[in-house]
Amino acid sequence: MSTKVNVSEVRGTVDRHFGEYLEDLKSLVRIPSISFAGFDEKSVRKSAEAVAKLMKKRGLENVEVLDVEGAHPYAYGEWLHAGPKAPTLLLYAHHDVQPVGREAAWTSPPFEPVERQGPAGLRLYGRGTADDKAGILIHLAAIDAYLKSAGKLPVNVKVVIEGEEEIGSVHLGMFLQKYRERLSADVLVLTDTGNFDSGVPGITIALRGLASLEVEVKSLKGPVHSGMWGGPVPDPVLALAKMLSGLVSSEDGSIELRSIKDNFKEPEGAEYDRMKAIPFDETAFREASGMLTGVEILRRGPSVPGQLWRYPSLTVTAIQASSRAQAGNIINDAAWAKVSIRLVPGLDPKEVLDDLQMTLKQAAPWGVQVEFSHANGANAWSTDPEGPVYEAAAIALEKGYGVKPVFFGCGGSIPFVRPFAKALGGVPALLIGVEDPHTQAHGENESLLISDFLKSIHSQVELFNEVLKAWK
């Protein structure tokens, strides 16, 4: 089959059908596909089935919902008629989402997508609008536009949409073992990262890894009256607070774990210079992050933007003893927290988790009991963006957005990337996406800048064509 197509015509098709693609996205956002334990697993399967249905609607073949034991389902489809001389692109996104957080903090219901004006323009608000259901539609809209315009694609494509990325891709090894041959490809394209700024595309070349666990501190069989027993009876909440406070420096928030201090290497030379050259607008940073007036930015390294992907960080993502509604005059029997550490190259997740457990146990005061659970880890990932495929991606993004892309890192983790790129034999991995600094992924009022959504689809259309030219 001839692979020559008129890219301008394909982009025109995207413009004419963009309203349909936006509605497709809204239909996926309405499904509360939260993959975390304790939420409705049927909703995640419903989401996978909806994605599979959409794949068929947009022209993919051999569409299936793929399962491995104990895992949330994946959706898969392919179009492989560009011929053996054309490259095969494996297109990745995920359909599962984070919990909504504080529902009262949402301006509109999290699973009822709403268009309204926001930072940088008209935005679509709702959980998963940007992370990562928009990523699904970037792939499917570009495929659909090619098939509508020319009846063919310039490249072969395989599309895999994961159902448990937000919980660390915990069954990825089993999935790769079961479906590795079906997923073979020449280039990996992931639409689960972000742009450097609104209207400024980015290509992500580094991801932090992750080490997380839950810790529970107990001192009593049940809560007791704080007046009758306060003083001689240890408070497990205070005990946990003391344990957690020693994990980071009070000066700059740097992590005090030996496994990190001994193995982390500061950037130097050309890497230092590249990070130093990245522009930083403190006012915009404070506004995008929602930092309150007077709160300090904890600075490390040559630049704040570089710090977000090149330096490890520790966060207590949840903590619980009693609750505001049940805050009686009691000594709580137990206190619980989830601790998350973002890792960088050179840091081993298992070593860090072992060190974290030992450090917390040693810091436990007053003989309180300490228990750990749900320890998970994923390695950091980075790549050198050299070669024709990365050049093709840069050209495609510039054509789609009208602005040169920025090569930069992402502070988040995508556990899928490192093992999958390795399983495919080290093929080039292109990490692009449509989040911007105002998206608030994982937070309340997550949103997608609609104009960038359109530009990202145009860029994907260009990417298929540019990769083919680079391949030749």
N, C-alpha and C positions, 0 to 999 in steps of 0.2 A: 504494500500500500504506500502511495506517495505521502510524504509527511509535510509537504509545503502548504502553509495556510496563511491567510491574510490576518495578521494580528490586530490591525485596526478594526476590521470587521468584528472580530471576536470581542474586542473592548466595547464596541458599539452595542453588541448583544448584551453584555454585562449591564450597560447603562439602561437599556430598555427593560430588562428583567430584574433590575436591582430591587424593586419593591417586592417582588416574589421572594427573592433571597432573604430580604429582611423579615418577611412573614415566616419563612422557614425557620429562621433563627428564633423568632418569638415563640413558635410552636414548641421548639426544644426547651426553651427557657421555662415554659409553663410546667414542665415535668420536674418535680423536686428530687433530682437524682443524687441525693446526698449519700456518699459511699461509707461514711463513718459508722462504726458499730452503734447499735441502738436506734438507727433510723430504718425506715421501711425499705427492705431490700427489693421488694417488688417494683418500687419506683425506679430503681436503677436498671432493672431488666426492662421495664417499660421504655425507659430512655434508649437503651441499646436497640430495642425493636423499632422505635421511632426513627433512629438514625439509619438502620438498615432499610426501612421503608423509603426514607429520603434518598438513600444511595440508589435504589432502583429507579426512583422517580427522576433522578438526575443523570441516568444513563450508565451506571456501573453494572457490571455483570458478575455472576457467581457470588452474589451477595449472601452472607451468612452472619448469624450471631454465633460467635465462637466462645466456647466455655472451657475452662479447666476447673478441676475440683476445688471447691471452696472459694473461688474467685468471683467477683462481679464480672458480668459478660462484656466482651469486646464485640464490635461490629466490623465486618470486613467486606470489601468489594474491590473489583479490579476492572481495568480496560487494557488489554494487551495486544492491540492490533496495529501498533506503529511499526512493527517489524523487528527482526533480531539485531539490526544495526543501530536502532534507536535505544537510548538508555532507558532503564526502568527506574522510576522514582517511587519510593515508599513514602507515602504521605501520612503523617501521624497527627492526631489530636486526641483529646479525651472528653467524654461526655459526662463524667461524674463531677460533682461540685462540692464545695465546702458547706458546712452548716451555716445558717443565716446569721448567727450571733444574736444580738439584741433586737428582736423584731420591732420593739417600740422605737428604735433609732432609725428605722427605714422610713423614708418619706412616702414611699408607695410599697405595696406588698412585694416581697422579694421574688415571688414566682408569678407575678403579673407584670410582664414587661411593659414599660411606659416610656414614651418619648417625651423629653422636655429639655429646655435649655439648661446648660450647665457649663462648666469650664471648657473653653475653647470652641463651644458651639452646641449644636443639637446632639443629645446623647440618648442612648437607650439604657434605661435603668432596670436592673434585675439580677438575681444571682445566676452566674454563668454566662451573662451577656458577653463578657470579654474572656473570662477564664472558665472553660475554654470552648464554649459552644460556638462562638464566632470563628474559632479556628477550624471547626468542622465545615462551616459554610464557606470559608475561604477556599478550601479544597473543592467542595462540591459545586460551588458557583462557577469556578474557573473551568472545571470539567464540563459542566452543563453548557456554558457559553461556547466552548469549542465544538461540542457535538451539535448544538443548534446551528452554528454558523457554517461549519465545514463538514460535519458528519464524522469527524475524526479528531484525534489529538496528535501533536507532534512527537510525543513521547509515550512510553508505556507507563501506566500508573497502577499502584496497589495502594489502597487506602485502609488503614487500621485505626480504629477509634477505641481507645481504652476506657475501661469502666472503674478503675481504682487508682488513678494517678494521685488523687488528693490524699490517699492514705498510704502513699509510699510505694505503689506498684508491687505490693508484697508477694504476688504470685507470678511475677514477671519471668522468673527462672523456669517455672513449670510451663508457662505459656510459650516461651522460646523453644523449649525442648519439644513441645508437642507440634508447633506450627512453623518451626524454623525454615523448612524448605519452601513453604508457601510464601514466605515473606522475603525471599532473596531479592536484592535490588542493588543498583549501582550508586544511588544517591538517596540519602535520608533527609526528608523535609519535615520539620516540626513547626506547627503554628501554635505554639504555647508559650511564647515569650512576648516581649514588648518592644515598643519603639522608644527611641531616645527622648523624644518629646512629642507633643501633639503636632502632627504634620511632618515630623522628622523621622524617617524610618531607621530601624536598627537591625543589625545582624549580631546575634549573641554568640560570643566566642568563648565564654566561660560560665559555668554554673557552680554555685556552692553545693556541697554535699550536706548531709543531714544526720544528726544523731539525736534521738529523743527517747525519753522514758517517763514513766509516771512514778512518783514517790509518795508513799503514805506514812505518816508518823502517828503513832498511837501511844496513849498513856493511861487510858481508862477503859473499862468495859462499857461505859455509857456516859453521856453528859451528866454533870453534877452542878449543883447550885454554887455560883462563884462566891457568894458571901459566906456560905457555910464551910466551903472547902478551899477557897482561894488563899494562896500562900504556900502551904506545904505541898499541894498537889501540882505537879508540873503542867503547864499549858502547852499542848502539842502544837498549837498555832504559832506561839512564840518560838518553840523549838525549831519548827520548820523554817520560820523567818530567819533565825540565826544561821541555819544550815545553808539556806539559799544565798544569804548576803555575802558569804565568804567565797562564792564562786567567781565573782568579778571584782576588779579594782574599783575603788571608790573614786578614783581620779578620772579615768577615761573609759571605764566599762570593759576594759580588756579582760579576757578570761584567765583565771588563775590556775587552771588545771595544768599539771606538769606535762601531760601528754600533748598539750597544745603549745605550751611555752618552749618545750625542747625541740619541737619539730616544725614550727611555723617559721618560714623564711620571708623576711621583708623584701618587697620589690626593689630592684636595683637596675642600674644601667638603662638600656633602652626601654624596658618595661616601666621603670620609674618615670622616665621622661614622657612616655605616652600618657600615663595616668595624670601627670602634672598638667599636661596640655588640655585635658578635658575641661570644657567650660562649666562653671558652677555659679548658679544664681541662688544665693542664700534665701532671698525673699520668696522666690518661686518654690524652693525646696520646702520651706516652712509651710507655705500655703498648701502644697500638694500633699504633704504628710500629715497636716493638721496639727502641727506642734503649737502648743500654747505659748503666749508671750512670756518671755523670761526663762523658758526651758532651754537648757544648753544643748548644743550639738556636740556629741561626744566624738571628737576628731582623732583619727589615726591615719598615718600614712600621708602620701603626697596629695591626695584629693578626696573629698567626700564622695563623689560618684564612684571612684575606684575602690573606696573603702567598702562599698556596698556589695562588691563581688570578690574582692581580693583579700579581705580580712575576715577571720572567723567572728561570730557573734553568738551570744547566749541570750535566750528569752524565756521567761516563765509565761507560757502561753495560756495557762489556766491555773487557778488556785481556789480551793474550796475548804471550808470548815462548816460553818453554819450558812446562813443567807441573810440578806437584808430583811426579808419578810419574817424570818424566824430568829432574829437576833435577840434572844432572851438573855437574862443574867446567868449565864452558864459558863463553865469550863467545858469546852468541846472535848469529846473523847478522842477525836482524830482530826488530822489535817492532811490534805492531798494537794499535789501540784503536778503539772506536766512541764517538763523542762526540755527545751529544744535548742540544739546547738547547730548553727550553720558552719559547715566545714569548707576548707579550701584545699587545693592540691598539696600533698605531703602529709595530710592528717588522715589516720586510719579510723573509720567509724567504730570498729570493735574496741580498739585500744582506748578511744575517747570514752566510750560507754562504760568500759571497765573502770577507768579512772574516775569518771563521774560518780559511779556507785560507791567506790571506795572512799572518795572524798566526802560525799554526803554522809556516809555511815560514820566516818571518823569524826565528823563535825557535830554529830548528834549529841545534844547535852542531856544530862539528868537521867540517863539510862532509858530514854524513850525507845520504843520499838520502831524499826524502820523496815519497810517492805518496798520492793521494786516490781514493776510490771510493764508490759508492752514496750520493751526496749527494741528500737528499730534503727537501722543505719543505712546510709547510701553514700557512695563516694562522690567527691567533686569531679567535675569534668572540664576540660579546656581543650582548645584546638588552635593550631596555627592557621589563620585564614589565608593561605597561599594556594594558588593553583587556579585553573580555568573555571571550576565550578563556583568558587567563591567570587571570582570576577564576574561570572554570569549573573550571580545573585545580586551583586552590587549594581550592575547595569539594569537589571529588571526592576529593582526597588526605585532607582532614580527615575526610570521611565514611568513607573506607577504613581510616584508621589511628586515628581518634579523637583526633588531635592536629593542630594547625595546622602546615602546612608552612613550611619556611624557604626563602626565596629566597637562593641563594648561588651561588658559582662553583665550577668544577671545575678542578683543576690539570692534568688530563690533556688529551688532544687527541682529537677525533673529526673527522677530515678531511672526512667526509661532510657535516657540518652546513652549513658556510658555503656551499659551492658548490651544494648541493642546495636550500637555502632560497632562494638567489638564482635558481636555475633555475626554481623554482616561482613566481617573481614576488614574493619577499619575504613569503611567507605566515607566520603565526605558527608558531614552532617550540617545542614543549614537550619539554623534556629531563627525563625522570624515569628511575628505575631502582630497583634493589634492593640495591646494594652498601652496606655500612656500614663504619665505621672499622676493623672487625676482619676484613674480607673477604680482605685480602692478594691482591687482583687482581694478576696478573703475577708474584707471588711463590710460594714453596712453600706448600702447605697452603691454597690458595685455598678459600673456603667461602662458603656462602649461609645466612643466618639464615632458617630455614624459616617461622617465624611472620611475618616481614616479607614473604616470598614470597606467602603467603596474603593479607596485607593489600594488597599491590601489585596482585593480581588483582582484589580487591574495588574498589580505587581505579580500575582500568581500566574495570570495569563501570560505576561511577559517572561516569567521564569521558565515556564515549559519550553518556550521558543528559544530563549537564551541558552539554556542547558543543552538543548539539541545542537545549537551552533557550536558551543564549546566542545561538545562530544566529538564533532566531526573534525 
